[in-house]
Amino acid sequence: MKVGVLGSGDVAKTLAGGFLKHGHSVKVGSRNPAKLADWASQTQGGTVGIFDEAAAFGELVVLAVKGKAAADALTLAGLKNLAGKTVIDACNPIEDAPPEKGVLRFFTDINLSLMETLQSQFPDAHFVKAYNSVGVPCMINPKFEGGRPTMFICGNDESAKKQLAAINEQFGWETADMGTVEAARAIEPLCMLWCIPGFKHNDWTHAFKMLTK
Ligand SMILES: NC(=O)c1ccc[n+]([C@@H]2O[C@H](COP(=O)([O-])OP(=O)(O)OC[C@H]3O[C@@H](n4cnc5c(N)ncnc54)[C@H](OP(=O)(O)O)[C@@H]3O)[C@@H](O)[C@H]2O)c1
């Protein structure tokens, strides 16, 4: 599959590396692709471009940019390059303010998530939430004694969620589908919960697992 990754940060580079590892073709996008030159030179097969080029390249798009800039990055990516495509949204709506006693501050409301806002603004894209509440050391094929961790996902489009579940399987995650885009109200704050022990112990190598009978 051809994957366009929007973002030049650690999450974008890590997910791009995961797709390359599993045999997909990848173009990573930034407003300033020169930022990605080192990554591209150290990575076999990964190409870089501006947001618009990465989105046009991808049959599937990954959104891994600063939460506050997500809509701007998607606008730069171009409506026509997103229409009808699965957009894996790894973003968190983190406020530009320090955490309060280790608890991140969000700029969203508990009854309106970032992904709902993006889905309304870009109605022809099929947003699915994933990879927002795990750190880069454990994103791709993590090994835990307790077995495969759980990727909580949501989104309105069933075929996009099937596509994401297949990717999760490749990346070593089991999928728990929480339903439609509104469930992002619960999945985005998992990032807050995930960060609390990180700030407390300066250890970022944990992940969530859903236990069922
Ligand atoms: N860090 C983690 O462990 C982690 C884990 C899970 C999820 N997340 C979430 O994943 C996302 C990416 O995190 P990150 O730490 O890799 O990177 P980041 O520093 O949060 O974001 C960097 C990206 O945001 C883009 N950006 C910033 N301002 C912009 C603007 N005004 N217009 C367009 N694009 C803009 C940058 O674009 P340019 O390339 O053009 O500069 C860059 O690609 C965030 O939403 C974060 O909350 C992070």
The ligand as a MOL file (V3000), in Angstrom:
LIG
                    3D

  0  0  0     0  0            999 V3000
M  V30 BEGIN CTAB
M  V30 COUNTS 48 52 0 0 0
M  V30 BEGIN ATOM
M  V30 1 N 5.3420 12.2040 21.1750 0
M  V30 2 C 4.6380 11.1190 21.5050 0
M  V30 3 O 5.1110 10.2170 22.2120 0
M  V30 4 C 3.2290 10.9780 20.9860 0
M  V30 5 C 2.6090 9.7470 21.0830 0
M  V30 6 C 1.3360 9.5860 20.5030 0
M  V30 7 C 0.7310 10.6520 19.8650 0
M  V30 8 N 1.3470 11.8500 19.8280 0 CHG=1
M  V30 9 C 0.6870 12.9520 19.0890 0
M  V30 10 O 1.1720 12.8400 17.7470 0
M  V30 11 C 1.2660 14.1420 17.1630 0
M  V30 12 C 2.6940 14.3550 16.6570 0
M  V30 13 O 3.5680 14.3810 17.7570 0
M  V30 14 P 5.1420 14.6140 17.5690 0
M  V30 15 O 5.6980 14.6940 18.9410 0
M  V30 16 O 5.7040 13.6060 16.6170 0 CHG=-1
M  V30 17 O 5.2440 16.0030 16.7960 0
M  V30 18 P 4.7990 17.4760 17.1970 0
M  V30 19 O 6.0050 18.2160 17.6240 0
M  V30 20 O 3.6260 17.4460 18.1120 0
M  V30 21 O 4.3080 18.0360 15.7880 0
M  V30 22 C 5.2090 18.3110 14.7830 0
M  V30 23 C 4.4620 18.4490 13.4830 0
M  V30 24 O 3.4290 19.4440 13.5890 0
M  V30 25 C 3.4690 20.2350 12.4250 0
M  V30 26 N 3.0330 21.6040 12.6700 0
M  V30 27 C 3.3050 22.3860 13.7360 0
M  V30 28 N 2.7510 23.6130 13.5680 0
M  V30 29 C 2.1330 23.5870 12.3610 0
M  V30 30 C 1.3750 24.5390 11.6240 0
M  V30 31 N 1.1510 25.7610 12.1020 0
M  V30 32 N 0.8410 24.1640 10.4290 0
M  V30 33 C 1.0650 22.9160 9.9400 0
M  V30 34 N 1.7850 21.9680 10.5940 0
M  V30 35 C 2.3110 22.3040 11.7840 0
M  V30 36 C 4.9350 20.2570 12.0290 0
M  V30 37 O 4.9790 20.5580 10.6570 0
M  V30 38 P 6.3590 20.8220 9.9040 0
M  V30 39 O 6.9140 19.4850 9.6150 0
M  V30 40 O 5.9170 21.5420 8.6880 0
M  V30 41 O 7.2130 21.6460 10.8360 0
M  V30 42 C 5.3850 18.8560 12.3510 0
M  V30 43 O 5.1960 18.0080 11.2530 0
M  V30 44 C 0.8420 15.1330 18.2360 0
M  V30 45 O -0.5030 15.4930 18.0390 0
M  V30 46 C 1.0240 14.3450 19.5290 0
M  V30 47 O 0.1540 14.7760 20.5550 0
M  V30 48 C 2.5960 12.0340 20.3610 0
M  V30 END ATOM
M  V30 BEGIN BOND
M  V30 1 1 1 2
M  V30 2 2 2 3
M  V30 3 1 2 4
M  V30 4 1 4 5
M  V30 5 2 4 48
M  V30 6 2 5 6
M  V30 7 1 6 7
M  V30 8 2 7 8
M  V30 9 1 8 9
M  V30 10 1 8 48
M  V30 11 1 9 10
M  V30 12 1 9 46
M  V30 13 1 10 11
M  V30 14 1 11 12
M  V30 15 1 11 44
M  V30 16 1 12 13
M  V30 17 1 13 14
M  V30 18 2 14 15
M  V30 19 1 14 16
M  V30 20 1 14 17
M  V30 21 1 17 18
M  V30 22 2 18 19
M  V30 23 1 18 20
M  V30 24 1 18 21
M  V30 25 1 21 22
M  V30 26 1 22 23
M  V30 27 1 23 24
M  V30 28 1 23 42
M  V30 29 1 24 25
M  V30 30 1 25 26
M  V30 31 1 25 36
M  V30 32 1 26 27
M  V30 33 1 26 35
M  V30 34 2 27 28
M  V30 35 1 28 29
M  V30 36 1 29 30
M  V30 37 2 29 35
M  V30 38 1 30 31
M  V30 39 2 30 32
M  V30 40 1 32 33
M  V30 41 2 33 34
M  V30 42 1 34 35
M  V30 43 1 36 37
M  V30 44 1 36 42
M  V30 45 1 37 38
M  V30 46 2 38 39
M  V30 47 1 38 40
M  V30 48 1 38 41
M  V30 49 1 42 43
M  V30 50 1 44 45
M  V30 51 1 44 46
M  V30 52 1 46 47
M  V30 END BOND
M  V30 END CTAB
M  END
